[in-house]
Amino acid sequence: MPRPTIEADLLTVSAHTALPSSGITTKSASTGASGGLIVANGTDSKASFTGSTTAYVGAGSTIIGSASISAESATRQNAAAAGSAGGIIALGANLAKAESASTTRAYLGDQVSASGPAMTVAANGTDDNMASAVAGSGGVVAGSAAVATTISNSLTEATTGSGDVTHAIVTDDLT
């Protein structure tokens, strides 16, 4: 099977995951209130994003000329939980969690040959996770808890694959 050859003044391969017009990728909110003699109240809110953004030149390809391979992603998760309880005995708990697991990759596959004035392989990933929790309670015996958690398990990488004597990257400017 013949290996692909790309000849151009400037080869551009790009992938982009952008924020939506609202500015928030995922959003969740929960609220609760209770009242009485003996009361308990709880809320739980979770906003989560999992996804990948990848730009690459496949294994065994040949590039003649300058090339730019780039991947960029931006996500924003927002979770909010609020609750209150009131009574002679009142208890409450409010939990909020915002998390992301994004993969942003730009790469050249194994055995890629490239020759030209400039070669760029770049990746940029940004995850903005925000969680807020508010709790309130009142009574003769009262207690409340608010827990807000953010987690980012994301990977951003720009790599070149393996090569050998006949598969090399020859350029004046590699970034």
C-alpha positions, 0 to 999 in steps of 0.5 A, a space after each residue: 500500500 503506498 504511503 501518502 505524500 503531501 506537498 504544499 507551501 503550508 499544510 495546516 491540520 487543526 482540531 478545536 473544541 470551543 466553549 458554546 455561546 453560553 460560555 459553559 459546557 456543562 451545568 447543574 444546579 440543585 436546591 432544596 428546603 424543608 421545615 417541620 418538627 423533625 426535618 432532613 434536607 439534601 441536595 446533590 449536583 454534578 456537572 461532568 465533561 468527557 471528550 477528546 480533540 485530536 489533530 494528527 498526520 497518520 503513520 508513514 506519511 511524507 510531508 514536503 513543505 512547512 506544516 502546522 499540526 495543532 489541537 486546542 480545547 476549552 471546557 467549563 463545568 459549573 455545579 451548584 448545590 444549596 439547601 436549608 432546613 428548619 425545625 426543632 431538629 434540623 439536618 442538611 447536606 449539600 454536595 456539588 461536584 464539577 469534573 472534566 476528563 478531556 484529552 487534547 492531542 496533536 501528533 505526527 504518527 510513527 515513521 512520518 518523514 517531513 522536510 521543509 522550512 518550519 514544522 509546528 506540533 502544538 496542543 493546548 487544553 483548558 478545563 475550568 471546573 467550578 463547584 459551589 455548595 451552600 447549606 443552612 439549618 436552624 432549630 433547637 438541634 441543628 446541623 448542616 454540611 456543604 461540600 464542593 469538589 472539583 476534579 480534572 483528569 485531563 491530558 494535553 500532549 504534542 508528540 512526534 512518533 518514532 522514526 528511523 534513518 529513512 523517516 526523519 523530520 528535517 526542518 530549520 524550525 521545529 516547535 
